[in-house]
Amino acid sequence: MADNPQQTPAPTKDNGARKDFMEPEDYFMAAAVLSARRSRDPSTQVGACIVNQDKKVVGVGYNKMPNGCEDHMPWSRSKGEDAAAAVYANGGDLTVATAAKVAATAAETKLDTKYIYVCHAELNAILNKNSADLKGCSIYVTLFPCNECAKLIIQAGMKEVIYLSDKYNTSPETQAAKLMFKQAKIPFRKFLPKETEVVLQLQSV
Ligand SMILES: Nc1ccn([C@H]2C[C@H](O)[C@@H](COP(=O)(O)O)O2)c(=O)n1
C-alpha cells in the first residue's frame, strides 16, 4: 500500500458493516418510483430523480398539473374514450359507444385532455433542483422522456438518462427524444435493478 498511495487500501478485515444495503442505482430509481406514487394521473404515474456527479440527489419530480390548477384540469386521455367509457358504464351497447367515440373524437379539442396541461416528471424534477445547475447530472426516470423533456435534459447539460419503461417507444415523441439524445451524445440505458422489489414499512419498526 505504501508503495502506491493512489491505490485504495483493501479492507484488512470484516469491520462488521452491513452487507445487504441498497445499491446507489437501485436507490435512485426507487426514489423516482416513489415520487411517481405522488401523481394523480389515473393512467400513468411518472417519477424522475436527478443525481449529481457526487451521487447526491439534487431534484425529484412527478407528473402533475401546474400549481393551483390541480382541482380544475381534466385527466382524460381523450374525450372520445371518456364518452365511450361513460356509455359502457351505463350498460350501453357497442354501436352507441362507437358512435359516441367517433362523434366526440371529431369534435375533440386538445383542451379537454390532460396532455396540454400536465407538467411532466422530468420538468418538475428540473424545476425542483436544489443546486445551481444540473451539468453532468444523471436523470433516473420511470418512463422514457418525451421530446420536450429531452430538450430540457440536453439544455441543462445532463450527461445520461436511465429509464425503467419505454412503453411509448414507437411514438414520435419518444423517437424524436432518442434522435436528439443521440445527436447530443447523451447516452440512455434501460435500468437493470439489483433488487427487483423494495418494501417500505411506514409504521414504526
Ligand atoms: N417522460 C414522460 C412521459 C409522460 N409523462 C406524463 C404525461 C402524462 O401525465 C402521463 C402519460 O399519460 P398516458 O398517455 O400514459 O395516459 O405521463 C411524464 O411525466 N414523463
The ligand as an SDF file (V2000), in Angstrom:
LIG
                    3D

 20 21  0  0  0  0  0  0  0  0999 V2000
  -41.4620   11.0250  -19.8940 N   0  0  0  0  0  0  0  0  0  0  0  0
  -42.7250   11.3080  -19.5240 C   0  0  0  0  0  0  0  0  0  0  0  0
  -43.8070   10.9020  -20.3120 C   0  0  0  0  0  0  0  0  0  0  0  0
  -45.0730   11.1930  -19.8830 C   0  0  0  0  0  0  0  0  0  0  0  0
  -45.2480   11.8630  -18.7230 N   0  0  0  0  0  0  0  0  0  0  0  0
  -46.6140   12.0590  -18.2470 C   0  0  0  0  0  0  0  0  0  0  0  0
  -47.6090   12.8080  -19.0190 C   0  0  0  0  0  0  0  0  0  0  0  0
  -48.9090   12.1510  -18.6220 C   0  0  0  0  0  0  0  0  0  0  0  0
  -49.3450   12.6540  -17.3690 O   0  0  0  0  0  0  0  0  0  0  0  0
  -48.5260   10.7100  -18.4770 C   0  0  0  0  0  0  0  0  0  0  0  0
  -48.7270    9.8820  -19.7170 C   0  0  0  0  0  0  0  0  0  0  0  0
  -50.0850    9.5570  -19.8010 O   0  0  0  0  0  0  0  0  0  0  0  0
  -50.6550    8.3940  -20.7400 P   0  0  0  0  0  0  0  0  0  0  0  0
  -50.5360    8.8680  -22.1530 O   0  0  0  0  0  0  0  0  0  0  0  0
  -49.8340    7.1630  -20.4930 O   0  0  0  0  0  0  0  0  0  0  0  0
  -52.0780    8.2320  -20.2950 O   0  0  0  0  0  0  0  0  0  0  0  0
  -47.1580   10.7550  -18.1500 O   0  0  0  0  0  0  0  0  0  0  0  0
  -44.1830   12.2570  -17.9620 C   0  0  0  0  0  0  0  0  0  0  0  0
  -44.3470   12.8460  -16.8710 O   0  0  0  0  0  0  0  0  0  0  0  0
  -42.9360   11.9990  -18.3900 N   0  0  0  0  0  0  0  0  0  0  0  0
  1  2  1  0
  2  3  1  0
  2 20  2  0
  3  4  2  0
  4  5  1  0
  5  6  1  0
  5 18  1  0
  6  7  1  0
  6 17  1  0
  7  8  1  0
  8  9  1  0
  8 10  1  0
 10 11  1  0
 10 17  1  0
 11 12  1  0
 12 13  1  0
 13 14  2  0
 13 15  1  0
 13 16  1  0
 18 19  2  0
 18 20  1  0
M  END
$$$$
